[in-house]
């Protein structure tokens, strides 16, 4: 319990107030959320809830390293043109038919989100989607909506696919294989259901004129590859990194180390043949494209959550949840699934999961130990990742797509999105509920 809180204030109430104010400011979107998180972290330390050492200890550097390493890897890989090539291949494979393209881009986004991460994937796919929609002279919104959903659903399948999974995996020492084995089956079902639902909503309404279709069919995927040598290097390093994730439990090397080492290797291959001055320019360019806003948002948020954890709020919440559910594991898992979904749609799934992780950890003894509590972790992952689809502020990928689209004149209104997205999200949670019940619960 903190001993030097300013003015002798109750650390529990002070830390809770700071947490609520931080979340409220993030939801308002009036101030950049990274700034809000860092301000919250600074207040936690300055007002005496945490010491600087405790705040730093609260940061999960495995998560920070994993995110940064993957961003570096993808930023270099993108320069080969491979992601544009995939998009053009999808358009040609769909024959320039909009509803077929909707399905193709949904599937490509889901797969890439599982193998890379959903924020990085939408950063790569969204600009190309806008280009293809413009060439076909069809509205871009249905495609972008589909990609938001596919990125969050696809990202649910793996350790690195969605930030909540990165947080959970790092906190509980779950491997890449653990996520694939336990969550990939329901993700496959949900993607199939998404395709059916969105085709029913938009499929028949999307029409392209023949001239636009001819332009699309003239696009050559191979011509999008601007640096074949870099493509070969990138695919080799990415394959090795994925192998490192899969075998991390056997090797004892954490995913954050794997990602950062892979990024260093690929950066070396990218710059090694260039003179010193050009190397410096290339390295600065790659680091400049990292989403530092997201990285520092995580740093600040970890510290804010460490404050309420250190003050004892999460222990109170854990005991309250156990009391409400009577300590019944099945009831607790269902409550976590639905609460995670609804709350993640409202407050962004990253801060929600960061708050829930220590809470569930503290429930481990009441649930019969590590094995007994595992269904709660899968419930949290499913609820938070899928719940992020419910509103524009529910997940980082949503806001990324909306920001890129609005720069190109495609409007993403909060209520317009939520009217369709929230019911679809609840439907996906109902499917996840059934899966959780039959796969993990007694």
C-alpha positions as CSV (number, residue, x, y, z in Angstrom):
1,X,0.0,0.0,0.0
2,X,1.4,3.5,-0.9
3,X,2.7,5.4,2.1
4,X,3.5,8.9,0.8
5,X,0.3,10.0,-1.0
6,X,0.0,13.7,-1.3
7,X,-2.0,15.4,1.5
8,X,-2.5,12.0,3.1
9,X,-5.2,11.1,0.7
10,X,-6.6,7.6,0.4
11,X,-4.4,6.0,-2.3
12,X,-7.3,3.7,-3.3
13,X,-9.7,6.5,-4.0
14,X,-7.0,8.7,-5.6
15,X,-5.7,6.0,-7.9
16,X,-9.3,5.1,-8.9
17,X,-10.1,8.7,-9.6
18,X,-7.0,9.0,-11.8
19,X,-7.9,5.8,-13.7
20,X,-11.5,7.0,-14.3
21,X,-10.4,10.4,-15.5
22,X,-7.8,8.8,-17.8
23,X,-10.4,6.6,-19.3
24,X,-12.9,9.4,-19.7
25,X,-10.3,11.6,-21.5
26,X,-9.4,8.7,-23.8
27,X,-13.1,8.1,-24.6
28,X,-13.7,11.8,-25.3
29,X,-11.0,11.8,-28.0
30,X,-10.4,15.5,-27.4
31,X,-6.8,14.9,-26.4
32,X,-4.5,12.4,-28.0
33,X,-4.8,9.2,-25.9
34,X,-1.0,8.8,-25.7
35,X,-0.8,12.2,-24.1
36,X,-3.6,11.3,-21.7
37,X,-2.0,8.0,-20.7
38,X,1.3,9.7,-20.0
39,X,-0.3,12.5,-18.0
40,X,-2.1,9.9,-16.0
41,X,1.1,8.0,-15.4
42,X,2.9,11.2,-14.4
43,X,0.1,12.0,-11.9
44,X,0.3,8.5,-10.4
45,X,3.9,9.1,-9.6
46,X,3.8,12.8,-8.7
47,X,0.9,12.4,-6.3
48,X,2.6,9.6,-4.5
49,X,0.5,6.6,-5.6
50,X,3.6,5.0,-7.2
51,X,7.3,5.6,-6.9
52,X,9.2,5.9,-10.2
53,X,10.7,2.4,-9.7
54,X,7.2,0.9,-9.1
55,X,5.9,2.6,-12.2
56,X,8.7,1.3,-14.4
57,X,8.3,-2.1,-12.9
58,X,4.6,-2.0,-14.0
59,X,5.5,-1.6,-17.7
60,X,5.4,-4.9,-19.6
61,X,8.5,-4.5,-21.7
62,X,7.9,-7.8,-23.5
63,X,4.8,-6.3,-24.9
64,X,6.5,-3.1,-25.9
65,X,9.4,-5.0,-27.6
66,X,6.9,-7.2,-29.5
67,X,4.9,-4.3,-30.8
68,X,7.9,-2.2,-31.7
69,X,9.7,-5.2,-33.4
70,X,6.7,-6.1,-35.5
71,X,6.2,-2.5,-36.6
72,X,9.8,-2.3,-37.7
73,X,9.6,-5.6,-39.5
74,X,6.4,-4.7,-41.4
75,X,7.6,-1.2,-42.2
76,X,10.6,-2.6,-44.0
77,X,8.7,-5.4,-45.7
78,X,6.1,-2.9,-47.0
79,X,8.9,-1.2,-49.0
80,X,9.1,-4.3,-51.2
81,X,5.6,-3.7,-52.5
82,X,4.3,-7.2,-51.4
83,X,1.2,-5.9,-49.6
84,X,0.1,-3.9,-52.6
85,X,0.7,-7.0,-54.8
86,X,-1.5,-9.1,-52.5
87,X,-4.3,-6.5,-52.8
88,X,-4.0,-6.4,-56.6
89,X,-4.0,-10.2,-56.7
90,X,-7.2,-10.2,-54.7
91,X,-8.9,-7.7,-57.0
92,X,-7.9,-9.7,-60.1
93,X,-8.9,-13.0,-58.4
94,X,-12.3,-11.4,-57.8
95,X,-12.6,-10.6,-61.5
96,X,-13.3,-6.9,-60.6
97,X,-16.6,-7.9,-59.1
98,X,-17.2,-5.8,-56.0
99,X,-18.9,-8.4,-53.8
100,X,-16.3,-11.0,-54.6
101,X,-13.6,-8.4,-53.8
102,X,-15.3,-7.7,-50.5
103,X,-14.9,-11.4,-49.7
104,X,-11.3,-11.5,-50.9
105,X,-10.2,-8.5,-48.9
106,X,-12.0,-9.8,-45.8
107,X,-10.1,-13.0,-46.0
108,X,-6.7,-11.4,-46.8
109,X,-7.2,-9.0,-43.9
110,X,-8.1,-11.8,-41.5
111,X,-5.1,-13.9,-42.4
112,X,-2.6,-11.0,-42.3
113,X,-4.0,-9.8,-39.0
114,X,-3.4,-13.2,-37.5
115,X,0.2,-13.5,-38.9
116,X,1.2,-9.8,-38.3
117,X,-1.1,-7.8,-36.1
118,X,-4.4,-6.1,-36.9
119,X,-3.2,-2.5,-36.6
120,X,-0.3,-3.0,-38.9
121,X,-2.5,-4.9,-41.4
122,X,-5.1,-2.2,-41.7
123,X,-2.3,0.4,-42.1
124,X,-1.2,-1.6,-45.1
125,X,-4.5,-2.7,-46.6
126,X,-6.6,0.5,-46.1
127,X,-4.8,2.7,-48.6
128,X,-4.8,0.0,-51.2
129,X,-8.5,-0.6,-50.6
130,X,-9.3,3.1,-51.1
131,X,-7.3,2.9,-54.4
132,X,-9.1,-0.2,-55.7
133,X,-12.6,1.2,-54.7
134,X,-11.8,4.4,-56.5
135,X,-10.8,2.5,-59.6
136,X,-14.0,0.4,-59.5
137,X,-16.0,3.6,-58.7
138,X,-17.8,1.9,-55.8
139,X,-18.2,3.1,-52.2
140,X,-15.2,2.3,-50.1
141,X,-17.1,2.2,-46.8
142,X,-18.4,-1.4,-47.0
143,X,-14.9,-2.7,-47.8
144,X,-13.4,-0.7,-44.9
145,X,-16.1,-1.8,-42.5
146,X,-15.5,-5.4,-43.5
147,X,-11.7,-5.0,-43.0
148,X,-12.2,-3.6,-39.5
149,X,-14.3,-6.6,-38.5
150,X,-11.9,-9.1,-40.2
151,X,-8.8,-7.5,-38.6
152,X,-10.3,-7.8,-35.1
153,X,-11.7,-11.3,-35.6
154,X,-8.6,-12.6,-37.5
155,X,-6.3,-11.0,-34.9
156,X,-8.1,-13.0,-32.2
157,X,-6.6,-16.2,-33.4
158,X,-2.9,-15.7,-32.5
159,X,-0.6,-14.3,-29.8
160,X,0.5,-11.3,-32.0
161,X,-2.7,-10.7,-33.9
162,X,-4.4,-8.2,-31.5
163,X,-2.9,-6.1,-28.7
164,X,-5.2,-7.7,-26.0
165,X,-3.7,-11.1,-26.9
166,X,-0.2,-9.7,-26.7
167,X,-1.0,-8.4,-23.2
168,X,-2.6,-11.7,-22.1
169,X,0.1,-13.9,-23.6
170,X,2.8,-11.9,-22.0
171,X,1.2,-11.9,-18.6
172,X,0.3,-15.6,-18.5
173,X,3.2,-17.0,-20.5
174,X,0.9,-18.4,-23.2
175,X,2.6,-19.4,-26.5
176,X,1.7,-18.7,-30.1
177,X,0.5,-22.3,-30.4
178,X,-1.7,-22.0,-27.3
179,X,-3.7,-19.2,-29.0
180,X,-3.9,-20.9,-32.4
181,X,-5.0,-24.2,-30.8
182,X,-7.7,-22.7,-28.6
183,X,-9.0,-19.8,-30.5
184,X,-8.4,-20.4,-34.3
185,X,-11.4,-22.8,-34.6
186,X,-14.0,-20.3,-33.5
187,X,-12.2,-17.5,-35.5
188,X,-12.7,-19.5,-38.7
189,X,-16.4,-19.9,-38.0
190,X,-16.8,-16.2,-37.2
191,X,-15.0,-15.1,-40.4
192,X,-17.4,-17.3,-42.4
193,X,-20.4,-15.9,-40.7
194,X,-19.1,-12.3,-41.3
195,X,-18.7,-13.0,-45.0
196,X,-22.3,-14.2,-45.1
197,X,-23.7,-11.3,-43.1
198,X,-21.9,-8.6,-45.1
199,X,-22.8,-10.1,-48.4
200,X,-26.4,-10.1,-47.3
201,X,-26.1,-6.4,-46.3
202,X,-24.0,-5.0,-49.2
203,X,-23.4,-7.7,-51.7
204,X,-26.2,-7.0,-54.1
205,X,-25.8,-3.2,-53.8
206,X,-22.2,-3.1,-55.0
207,X,-22.0,-2.7,-58.7
208,X,-19.1,-1.6,-60.9
209,X,-19.3,-0.5,-64.5
210,X,-17.5,-2.6,-67.2
211,X,-14.8,0.0,-67.9
212,X,-13.8,0.2,-64.2
213,X,-13.6,-3.6,-64.1
214,X,-11.3,-3.6,-67.1
215,X,-9.0,-1.2,-65.4
216,X,-8.8,-3.4,-62.3
217,X,-8.1,-6.5,-64.4
218,X,-5.3,-4.7,-66.1
219,X,-3.4,-4.3,-62.7
220,X,-0.5,-6.7,-62.6
221,X,0.4,-7.9,-59.0
222,X,4.0,-8.7,-60.1
223,X,4.5,-5.1,-61.1
224,X,3.7,-3.9,-57.5
225,X,6.9,-5.7,-56.3
226,X,9.4,-2.8,-56.4
227,X,12.3,-4.6,-54.6
228,X,12.4,-8.4,-55.2
229,X,15.6,-8.8,-53.2
230,X,14.0,-7.1,-50.2
231,X,10.9,-9.3,-50.6
232,X,13.0,-12.5,-50.4
233,X,14.9,-11.2,-47.3
234,X,11.7,-10.0,-45.6
235,X,9.8,-13.3,-46.2
236,X,12.8,-15.2,-44.9
237,X,13.1,-13.1,-41.7
238,X,9.3,-13.1,-41.1
239,X,9.2,-16.9,-41.4
240,X,12.0,-17.2,-38.9
241,X,10.3,-14.8,-36.5
242,X,7.0,-16.7,-36.8
243,X,9.0,-20.0,-36.1
244,X,10.5,-18.2,-33.1
245,X,7.0,-17.3,-31.8
246,X,5.8,-20.9,-32.3
247,X,8.8,-22.4,-30.4
248,X,9.1,-19.7,-27.7
249,X,8.0,-22.1,-25.0
250,X,10.6,-24.7,-26.0
251,X,13.5,-22.2,-26.5
252,X,12.7,-20.0,-23.5
253,X,13.1,-16.9,-25.7
254,X,10.2,-14.4,-25.2
255,X,8.3,-13.1,-28.3
256,X,9.5,-9.6,-27.6
257,X,13.1,-10.7,-28.0
258,X,12.2,-12.7,-31.2
259,X,10.5,-9.7,-32.8
260,X,13.3,-7.2,-31.9
261,X,16.0,-9.6,-33.0
262,X,14.2,-10.2,-36.3
263,X,13.8,-6.5,-36.8
264,X,17.5,-5.9,-36.3
265,X,18.4,-8.7,-38.8
266,X,16.1,-7.4,-41.4
267,X,17.2,-3.8,-40.9
268,X,20.8,-5.0,-41.3
269,X,19.9,-6.8,-44.6
270,X,18.1,-3.6,-45.7
271,X,21.0,-1.2,-45.2
272,X,24.2,-3.3,-45.4
273,X,25.0,-2.6,-49.1
274,X,24.6,1.2,-48.8
275,X,27.2,3.8,-47.7
276,X,27.1,5.2,-44.2
277,X,25.2,8.4,-44.8
278,X,22.5,6.5,-46.8
279,X,22.3,3.8,-44.1
280,X,21.6,6.5,-41.5
281,X,18.8,8.0,-43.7
282,X,17.2,4.6,-44.2
283,X,17.3,3.7,-40.6
284,X,15.8,7.0,-39.6
285,X,13.1,6.5,-42.2
286,X,12.2,3.1,-40.8
287,X,12.1,4.2,-37.2
288,X,10.1,7.3,-38.2
289,X,7.3,5.1,-39.4
290,X,6.9,3.2,-36.1
291,X,3.6,4.0,-34.4
292,X,5.3,5.7,-31.4
293,X,1.9,7.1,-30.3
294,X,0.7,3.6,-29.7
295,X,4.0,2.5,-28.0
296,X,3.9,5.4,-25.6
297,X,0.2,5.0,-25.0
298,X,1.0,1.5,-23.8
299,X,3.8,2.8,-21.5
300,X,1.6,5.4,-19.9
301,X,-1.3,3.0,-19.6
302,X,0.8,0.3,-17.9
303,X,1.8,2.8,-15.3
304,X,-1.8,4.0,-14.7
305,X,-3.0,0.4,-14.2
306,X,0.0,-0.3,-12.0
307,X,-1.2,2.5,-9.7
308,X,-4.6,1.1,-9.1
309,X,-3.2,-2.4,-8.7
310,X,-0.6,-1.2,-6.2
311,X,-3.4,0.7,-4.3
312,X,-5.5,-2.5,-4.0
313,X,-8.4,-1.6,-6.3
314,X,-8.1,-4.7,-8.4
315,X,-8.1,-7.0,-5.4
316,X,-11.4,-5.5,-4.4
317,X,-12.8,-5.9,-7.9
318,X,-11.7,-9.5,-8.0
319,X,-13.3,-10.4,-4.7
320,X,-16.4,-8.6,-5.8
321,X,-16.6,-10.6,-9.0
322,X,-16.1,-13.9,-7.2
323,X,-18.8,-12.9,-4.7
324,X,-21.2,-12.0,-7.6
325,X,-20.6,-15.3,-9.4
326,X,-20.4,-17.3,-6.2
327,X,-16.9,-18.4,-7.2
328,X,-18.4,-20.6,-10.0
329,X,-15.9,-20.9,-12.8
330,X,-18.5,-21.3,-15.5
331,X,-20.5,-18.3,-14.5
332,X,-17.4,-16.2,-14.0
333,X,-16.1,-17.1,-17.5
334,X,-19.5,-16.1,-19.1
335,X,-19.6,-12.8,-17.1
336,X,-16.1,-12.0,-18.2
337,X,-16.9,-12.8,-21.8
338,X,-19.9,-10.5,-22.1
339,X,-18.6,-7.8,-19.8
340,X,-15.4,-7.7,-21.7
341,X,-17.2,-7.4,-25.0
342,X,-19.5,-4.6,-24.0
343,X,-16.9,-2.6,-22.0
344,X,-14.2,-3.1,-24.7
345,X,-16.6,-1.5,-27.2
346,X,-17.0,1.5,-24.9
347,X,-13.5,2.1,-23.5
348,X,-11.1,0.5,-26.0
349,X,-10.0,-3.1,-25.5
350,X,-6.4,-2.3,-24.7
351,X,-6.9,-0.4,-21.4
352,X,-9.7,-2.7,-20.4
353,X,-7.5,-5.8,-20.8
354,X,-4.6,-4.2,-19.1
355,X,-6.9,-3.6,-16.1
356,X,-8.4,-7.1,-16.1
357,X,-5.2,-9.1,-16.3
358,X,-4.1,-8.6,-12.7
359,X,-7.7,-9.0,-11.6
360,X,-8.0,-12.4,-13.1
361,X,-4.5,-13.3,-11.8
362,X,-5.7,-12.6,-8.3
363,X,-8.6,-15.0,-8.8
364,X,-6.4,-17.9,-9.6
365,X,-6.5,-19.5,-6.2
366,X,-10.3,-19.3,-6.0
367,X,-10.6,-21.0,-9.4
368,X,-8.4,-24.0,-8.5
369,X,-5.0,-22.8,-9.8
370,X,-3.5,-22.2,-13.2
371,X,-5.4,-24.8,-15.1
372,X,-8.7,-23.9,-13.5
373,X,-8.4,-20.2,-14.4
374,X,-7.5,-20.8,-18.1
375,X,-11.1,-20.6,-19.4
376,X,-11.2,-17.1,-17.9
377,X,-8.2,-16.0,-20.0
378,X,-9.8,-17.3,-23.2
379,X,-13.1,-15.6,-22.2
380,X,-11.2,-12.3,-21.8
381,X,-9.4,-12.7,-25.1
382,X,-12.6,-13.5,-27.0
383,X,-14.6,-10.8,-25.3
384,X,-12.0,-8.0,-25.7
385,X,-10.9,-8.8,-29.2
386,X,-14.3,-9.4,-30.7
387,X,-15.9,-6.7,-28.5
388,X,-13.5,-4.1,-30.0
389,X,-15.6,-4.3,-33.2
390,X,-18.6,-2.8,-31.5
391,X,-17.7,0.9,-31.9
392,X,-15.1,3.1,-33.5
393,X,-13.3,3.5,-30.2
394,X,-13.3,-0.2,-29.4
395,X,-10.0,-1.1,-30.9
396,X,-6.9,0.6,-32.3
397,X,-7.5,-0.9,-35.8
398,X,-10.9,0.8,-36.0
399,X,-9.6,4.2,-35.3
400,X,-6.7,3.6,-37.7
401,X,-9.0,2.8,-40.6
402,X,-11.3,5.7,-39.8
403,X,-8.5,8.1,-39.7
404,X,-7.0,7.0,-43.1
405,X,-10.4,6.9,-44.7
406,X,-11.4,10.4,-43.6
407,X,-8.2,11.8,-45.0
408,X,-9.5,10.5,-48.4
409,X,-13.0,11.9,-47.9
410,X,-14.7,8.7,-46.7
411,X,-16.7,9.6,-43.6
412,X,-16.8,7.3,-40.6
413,X,-19.5,8.5,-38.2
414,X,-19.5,7.1,-34.7
415,X,-23.3,6.3,-34.6
416,X,-23.5,5.2,-38.2
417,X,-20.8,2.6,-37.6
418,X,-22.2,1.5,-34.2
419,X,-25.7,1.0,-35.5
420,X,-24.5,-1.9,-37.7
421,X,-21.3,-2.9,-35.9
422,X,-22.7,-3.3,-32.3
423,X,-25.4,-5.8,-33.2
424,X,-23.0,-7.8,-35.4
425,X,-20.5,-7.8,-32.5
426,X,-23.1,-9.1,-30.1
427,X,-23.8,-11.9,-32.6
428,X,-20.2,-12.9,-32.7
429,X,-20.1,-12.9,-28.8
430,X,-23.1,-15.2,-28.8
431,X,-21.1,-17.6,-31.1
432,X,-18.1,-17.3,-28.8
433,X,-20.3,-18.0,-25.8
434,X,-21.4,-21.3,-27.3
435,X,-17.8,-22.2,-28.2
436,X,-16.6,-21.3,-24.8
437,X,-19.3,-23.4,-23.2
438,X,-18.7,-26.6,-25.3
439,X,-14.9,-26.3,-25.6
440,X,-13.7,-25.1,-22.2
441,X,-16.4,-25.3,-19.5
442,X,-17.8,-28.2,-17.6
